[in-house]
Each structure stands twice: as structure tokens, then as C-alpha cells.
Amino acid sequence: MSRAGYQREYHIAVLGSGGVGKSCLTMQFVQGVFVERYDPTIEDSYRKHIDVDGRHVVLEIMDTAGTEQFTAMRYYVQILITMLVN
């Protein structure tokens, strides 16, 4: 693949206690919509393609539950960006 077609992928985890708005912030960023009522999240992941300084970037966003028992907690070693919501 040529350098021009190269894309970076970043892993982002959205962390915080239950009911603080992690899913609402994630949906606003990924889909551009504000969700007033949302079922409690077990765990969801989203991909968003953006351009940063003329380079294509893929964001893998994990919207975690407000508990440590789900799989996101096992993948911290791969995560570059963490967003804490409180």
C-alpha cells in the first residue's frame, strides 16, 4: 500500500460510572445526534473515519458499561486514548 493510502487506526475507550452520559457523548460524536433516552449499555463499539491534517484516520471507539466485568477492560493494553466521563 502506498503511503498516500495509509490510514492510522486509534482505539478509544469511553469509561465512567453507570448513567453519567458515556453513550450519549459517544453517539453525539459518532452519529451527530443527541439521544435523550438510551437503554443501559452493556458494551458497544463504533468505527468513525475522520481526516486529521489531511490524513485518513480510523477511530475504533468502545463505549463501555459502568462496570468492570465486560470485555473492554481486557483490551486496555491496545488503547491509546481514554475518555473518562464523570
N, C-alpha and C positions, 0 to 999 in steps of 0.2 A: 504494500500500500504506500502510495506517495505521501510525503509529508503534508501536502495540501489536503489530503483526505483523512488525515489523522484526527481522531477525536479522543478527548480525555473523558474518563468516567470517574465521578466522585460519589462516594457513599455518604449519605446524611442520615443521621438518626434524630428523630424528634422525641425528646424524653421529658417526662414530668409526671406528677401525680395525676390520678384519675380526675376527669372533669374540669381541667384547667384550660382547655382550648387547643390542645395539640392538633387534633383532627381538623378543627375549624381553620387554624392557621395554615395547615398543610393544604387543605382544599382551596383556600384563597390563593395560595402561591401556585399550585399546580394547575387548577382549572379556572381561576379568576372569579370564583363565586363564593359568596358568604352563605354558609349553611347554618340556619338558626337552630334547627332541631337535628340531632345526629344520634344514631344508635351508638352505644358504647363500643369502642374499638377493641378487638382482640389483638389484631395486628394487620396492617395494610402496608403495601409497598406501591410506589408510583415511580414512573420514569418521566423526566422532563428534559427536553432538548432546548438548550439556550446557546446564544453566541456571547462570548466574553472576549473583548478586544479582537474581534474578527476570527476567533477560533470556535469551532463547534465543541460544545461540552454537553455530556450526558450526566444528569443528576439521578442517582438511584436513591429515593427518599423512603425511609422506613418510618411509618407512623406507628409508634409503639403503644401498647396498653400501659396503664398506670401501675403495672406490676412487673416484677422481675421474672415471672415464671415462663414467659414466652420466648420464642427463638431469637429475637433481636438481641437479647443480652449475650448470646453466644457469638455474635459477629462483631463485637466492638473492635476487635483487633484489625478489621478491614476498614473501619470508619475513619474518615479524615475530618469531617465536620460534624459537630454535635450541637443541636439546638435544645436548650433546656427551657421549658415553659413552666412557670410557677405563678 
